[in-house]
Amino acid sequence: MSFNILIVEDQPLIALNLQDTVEELGHNPIGIASNMYQALMLASKADVALVDVHLEDGPTGPIVGRALADAEVSVLFMTSDPGALRGAVEGALGVMQKPILDLELIEAIQYVADRRAGNNDIPPPRGLTEF
C-alpha cells in the first residue's frame, strides 16, 4: 500500500534525501514544506508526515505536528533536538533523533506506513521513541 507523504524539513539536502527514500519505498511525496505555513497548506493531501522541530520560521514543528495529527495524518518527528518536543505530541507516533542512518530511515518510514495501514502489532524500529 502506498501513501501520500509530506516532508516538513527546512534543510534542502535532508529534505531531498527524505524525498528520494519515500519514492524508493513506493510512496508519493506530496511536497517539501520548510515552514509552518507551507506544511499546513499541504496538510489536506497527506496521509503521513515526517516533521522536523526547527523550521525556517522557528521551532514550529510541534505546532505543525499537532495540527496534522488532529487532521488524522500519521506524524513522525525527525529532529536533532528531541528534547524540544518536551514530551509527547498528542496524536504523533514518535520521534527519531537526527542524524538518521539510511537503513533506520527506511525502517522508520516503513513502520509509519504499516501503522497507517492498521498494523499496530509491530515493534518500532531501533532509534524511534514512541509517544
Secondary structure, 3 states (H helix, E strand, C coil): CCCEEEEECCCHHHHHHHHHHHHHCCCEEEEEECCHHHHHHHHHHCCEEEECCCECCECCHHHHHHHHHHCCCEEEEEECCHHHHCCCCCCCCEEEECCCCHHHHHHHHHHHHHHHCCCCCCCCCCCEEEC
